[in-house]
Amino acid sequence: MSVDEPSSPADGDLPQGTQAAKPARRPRKRKASARSLARRAACQALYQQFLTGDHARNLISQFSDFPGLERVDQPLFRDLLMGVETHREALDGLIAERADRPLEQLDPIEHAILLIGLYELRESIEIPYRVVLNEALELAHEFGGEDGHKFVNALLDKASLTLRQVERAR
């Protein structure tokens, strides 16, 4: 028995006429869409950019060699990296206006997730704001710190009040 398996008593240990309880079924994790995979890859590439200072074009080229990237929505991946790089100053300004700490103190993963989320809120109006927030929360749960998802959610929600004012008013 592995550590992850629930232990159940042997049949001989049960009172007569009873059966061992069936182990609880684990919820199946949904298969990530090509767009979700693009956001995940962009988050990882931006994290690498924080560490190396590399430009988006170089990261796009580097990431194109990774196995599994054929399932990624390539145009979205490129758009996110190039868009974040092009609008970085404005996006960091949006973070600075709403964050409870200076940019230098942000966790690099959470910073990358915020950049992606704010870019999509600002520049990809065809994507509903709730989708943007949900995708960012998924990334924060997967890659961020213990309570990072709360910070990401609060900041993006505040930003959506102004960046998607018309959509939020519906």
N, C-alpha and C positions, 0 to 999 in steps of 0.2 A: 504494500500500500504506500502510495506517495504521500507527502506532507499535505498536498492540496485535496486529497480525497477525504470525504467525510467518513469517519469510522462508524461501523455498524456492528452490533453484536453478532456473533456466530449463531446459526440457527439453534444450536444446542443450548445457548444461553437465554433464549426467549421463553417466556411462559408458554405452556402448551396452548395451541390454537391462535397464536398471534404471529404476525409476519413483521419482518424488518421494514422500517419505513423506507420508501424509495428516496434516493438522494434528490435534493431540489435541483430542478433544471436551471442551468445557467442561461441567462438571457443571451440570445444570439446577437452578436455585434453586427450591425448593418454594414454592408460592403460600401466603402467610401466611393463617392462619385468622382469622376475625372476632375470636376471643378474643386471638390474638397481636397483631392490629392494635389492639385495645383497650388492651393493655398498652403498646404502642409509643406510642399517643396519650397515655396517662396519663403515661408517662415524659416526653414532651415538655411536657405541661401542668405537671407538677411542676417541671421545669426552669424553665419560665416563671414559676412561682410563686416559686421561689428568687430570681429576678431582680426581680420586681415586687411581691411580697408580697400578690398578689391572693388572694381566697378561692376555694375549689373551685367554688362555685355560679357565680361569674363566669367561671371558666375553662371550665366545662361549656358555658355559654352562648356564649362566644367560639369554642370549638372546634366547636360545632354548625354554624357557618357555613363551615367549611373544606371544600373539595371533596375527595371521596373518603371522607369520614367515614361515608357511608351503608353502607360495607362493614364498619364497625366494630361489634362487639357493644356497643351503646349502654348496656344495663344494667350490663355489667361495667365499662365506662369510668367511668360515674357512680359505681358502687360503689367502685372503686379510689380515685378522687379524694376522695369523701366519707369513705370509711373511713380513708384515710391522714390526712386532716385531723382527723377525730374522735380517732384513736388516735396522733397524731403524737408526743406526749410519751413514751408507752410504747414506740413503735417506735424512736425515737431512743435511748431507754434501752437497748434490746436491742442497738443498733449500738454504743453507747458501751461496753457490757460486753465486747464481742468484738473491737472494732477496735484496731488497733495505733497509732492516732493520734486526736487529738481531732476531734469532729464538724466544727469550723470548718475543719479542714484537708482534709476530704473533697472530692473532685471533685463538683460539683453533679449531674452525670449519674449517677455511681456512687451517690451518696446517694439520688437518686430511684429508681434500680433497686433498691437495698436496701430502701427504704421499701415499694415495691410487693411485693417478694419476702417481706419479713417480715410484711406485712399478710396476704398470702395464706397463708403458713405458719400464722399465728396464727388467722385468722378464717375461712378457706375450707378447712375440713378435708376437704371432698369432693374437692378437687383434690389428687392425689397429690404428695407432696413432691418427687419426681423431676421432675415436670412443672414445678413452681414453679422449681426450680433450673435446669432446662433453658431455660425461658423467660427467666429473668434473665440467663443466660449469653448467649443470643441477643442480648438488648438490649445487654449489655456489649460484645460483639464489634462490634455495629453502631454504637453511639454512644460507648462509653467510650474511655478512654486505651489505650495500647499493651498494658499488662499489667493493666488494670482488671478484666478477666474473672477473673483469678486471685484478686484481692482479694474480688470479689463472690462467687465460688464458695466460697472458704474461709469467709467470714463466714456465708453462708446455710447451708452444710453444718454448721457448728458450731451454729447456731441450730436447725436441724432436729433435732439430737440431743436437745434438750430440748422443743422445741415439738411435735415429732412422734415422741416417744419410743415410743409404742405402735406406730405405723406402722413405724418403723425397726427395731423388735424382731422383726417378722414375717420 
